[in-house]
């Protein structure tokens, strides 16, 4: 049994690990911790291996776990930030403004400024290339909500994307 | 290309720059294996008891087999876990500061199952608790090395507060970065002096006080040097925590990367007097927080971007308001920090803003605002939950708000720039909308008011007569209630600020203006703080201006 589980783990790692790390990076804007989130997801899903009625859906379970763990990470970061008397940088420094040299960076930054669910929706739809139904399953919401979040996100991003053309 | 396709292209391009480290599978496999073993020791109590009986029978019979040995430890690693009935009984930092924390974990580890593994705890201590990205925990058991690349930052010491219970960090040994005071487990109160030694040259030690719950209460910087003891002061007001740690770090002069990490556990002294003894002031165009007991620098509060400078600040009840001015052009912004948020009260461009003042509760903010192109200034008063009240100044007078009460009453100094008449001090009622409705404080002939503050229900004004100055207690009705002794000539009051009836002043000398004396004041006597070490009497660089508490 353990050997079969290990084989499945290895197969899922080979197939999806890198893409899930990238997904977690988009969802959390945190490259340093994205791998840890995805590893947590694998360990978590591995714990339910035997309960999986349809092992072929392991990828979807992993993706949902990554979305949920990313949310937890963001919440924790917000709590920490709330109590962190960091320097009060109320405007961008000249250096950081100078570094934002391309529209592409502006789009990525705007993506990070979106409300969490809107960011999740467009990332799952346009990075992970999921259908609306798959996105809804990963986010734990209805297809209608996915449509709404995606539409609002695109309304916010469209001016930057159109400028790019 | 549609906007959606363009977004796909950008996300795909950005994703290609994210490359996992390559050891992910190994790490997952290790954690899965640990989890399997952990499950075996986290069986329900009845099953554990049964296992204990079986183990005892086997031990008595001398037949301890390899299988029973594999099931015993809760964690792996070269250091055996304590096997005593009770666990570690000393002070701890994180994630468990008390037996109650451990009891909670025992009932439901929840998402903190990792606490059964010492290395995991050390890793999360660095990256989650201390927010030090890139630090790696190496090793296991009671001593785990914390590294940043090839640099060893320190050694985390871990213990279990309960035999076979979860691990907790009890200290970090920082190598040649040593904290000598306070001692591990000391009961501390605000302000606390933190002292230690370090071997490096010209290193600054950044100090933080962090609670077991993960809240950073305060931070400070301590200049340090080879073979010279360093010292910093931590000041805080939160009285809701019980355990935590004082954390010290140093960084490389070359690239700012971490070089050392030390941590000692501390507990809050519950019988300590509440001591919010701190104040703010301006140094080189930045707002600093300073120790109210000795005037030493505690921390920097604002970081003006290049081309701007902070020109005035006021602080009450943990709220800070300050004016940021562009070094060229008429571009001034008034900010208010209350809680976690920073609010722009008056956006830049168009107005000169000066002398902001917060009431003792911090709920009322008053300032003087004047159009850049000229015109009559107005005093604006912003109280929580109420529209802004404008106090109209009937003629074009130079105007400064010196203080504001919780009821919105103002203490205002005005001077006619076109005439040589002395400056006038008024108390303006909290509901007044015209400056002229304020009551003029009685000045002595030939004297003028420069600084002033509310002192309880009365006023303390700084009066200057020629080259001599003194403080005058005044009633709200404007009458003088006596006079303090004169300051040595030619000194005068630049600032008077009062908190809970304790007076802090800044006194300048009109012949050497750049370096003011800051200190506590009582009835004509100033108890000066030492000037900031960086203050230049000649140029004023590094000197403290406009203290406020």
HADDOCK unambig.tbl for C-alpha pairs under 7 A between the chains (distance, minus, plus):
assign (segid A and resid 13 and name CA) (segid B and resid 25 and name CA) 6.65 0.50 0.50
assign (segid A and resid 18 and name CA) (segid B and resid 20 and name CA) 6.37 0.50 0.50
assign (segid A and resid 22 and name CA) (segid B and resid 15 and name CA) 5.69 0.50 0.50
assign (segid A and resid 22 and name CA) (segid B and resid 18 and name CA) 6.10 0.50 0.50
assign (segid A and resid 32 and name CA) (segid B and resid 133 and name CA) 6.61 0.50 0.50
assign (segid A and resid 32 and name CA) (segid B and resid 134 and name CA) 6.96 0.50 0.50
assign (segid A and resid 35 and name CA) (segid B and resid 20 and name CA) 6.85 0.50 0.50
assign (segid A and resid 39 and name CA) (segid B and resid 24 and name CA) 6.95 0.50 0.50
assign (segid A and resid 39 and name CA) (segid B and resid 28 and name CA) 5.77 0.50 0.50
assign (segid A and resid 42 and name CA) (segid B and resid 28 and name CA) 6.93 0.50 0.50
assign (segid A and resid 43 and name CA) (segid B and resid 28 and name CA) 6.33 0.50 0.50
assign (segid A and resid 43 and name CA) (segid B and resid 31 and name CA) 6.89 0.50 0.50
assign (segid A and resid 43 and name CA) (segid B and resid 32 and name CA) 5.89 0.50 0.50
assign (segid A and resid 80 and name CA) (segid B and resid 215 and name CA) 6.84 0.50 0.50
assign (segid A and resid 82 and name CA) (segid B and resid 340 and name CA) 6.09 0.50 0.50
assign (segid A and resid 83 and name CA) (segid B and resid 215 and name CA) 5.53 0.50 0.50
assign (segid A and resid 83 and name CA) (segid B and resid 216 and name CA) 5.92 0.50 0.50
assign (segid A and resid 84 and name CA) (segid B and resid 216 and name CA) 5.71 0.50 0.50
assign (segid A and resid 87 and name CA) (segid B and resid 301 and name CA) 6.05 0.50 0.50
assign (segid A and resid 87 and name CA) (segid B and resid 302 and name CA) 6.11 0.50 0.50
assign (segid A and resid 87 and name CA) (segid B and resid 303 and name CA) 6.50 0.50 0.50
assign (segid A and resid 88 and name CA) (segid B and resid 301 and name CA) 6.61 0.50 0.50
assign (segid A and resid 88 and name CA) (segid B and resid 302 and name CA) 5.46 0.50 0.50
assign (segid A and resid 88 and name CA) (segid B and resid 303 and name CA) 6.49 0.50 0.50
assign (segid A and resid 89 and name CA) (segid B and resid 303 and name CA) 6.17 0.50 0.50
assign (segid A and resid 93 and name CA) (segid B and resid 305 and name CA) 5.28 0.50 0.50
assign (segid A and resid 94 and name CA) (segid B and resid 305 and name CA) 6.86 0.50 0.50
assign (segid A and resid 94 and name CA) (segid B and resid 306 and name CA) 6.69 0.50 0.50
assign (segid A and resid 104 and name CA) (segid B and resid 10 and name CA) 6.61 0.50 0.50
assign (segid A and resid 126 and name CA) (segid B and resid 7 and name CA) 6.92 0.50 0.50
assign (segid A and resid 126 and name CA) (segid B and resid 8 and name CA) 5.15 0.50 0.50
assign (segid A and resid 127 and name CA) (segid B and resid 8 and name CA) 5.86 0.50 0.50
assign (segid A and resid 127 and name CA) (segid B and resid 11 and name CA) 5.89 0.50 0.50
assign (segid A and resid 127 and name CA) (segid B and resid 12 and name CA) 6.54 0.50 0.50
assign (segid A and resid 158 and name CA) (segid B and resid 3 and name CA) 6.11 0.50 0.50
assign (segid A and resid 161 and name CA) (segid B and resid 3 and name CA) 5.53 0.50 0.50
assign (segid A and resid 161 and name CA) (segid B and resid 6 and name CA) 6.52 0.50 0.50
assign (segid A and resid 161 and name CA) (segid B and resid 7 and name CA) 6.98 0.50 0.50
assign (segid A and resid 162 and name CA) (segid B and resid 3 and name CA) 6.30 0.50 0.50
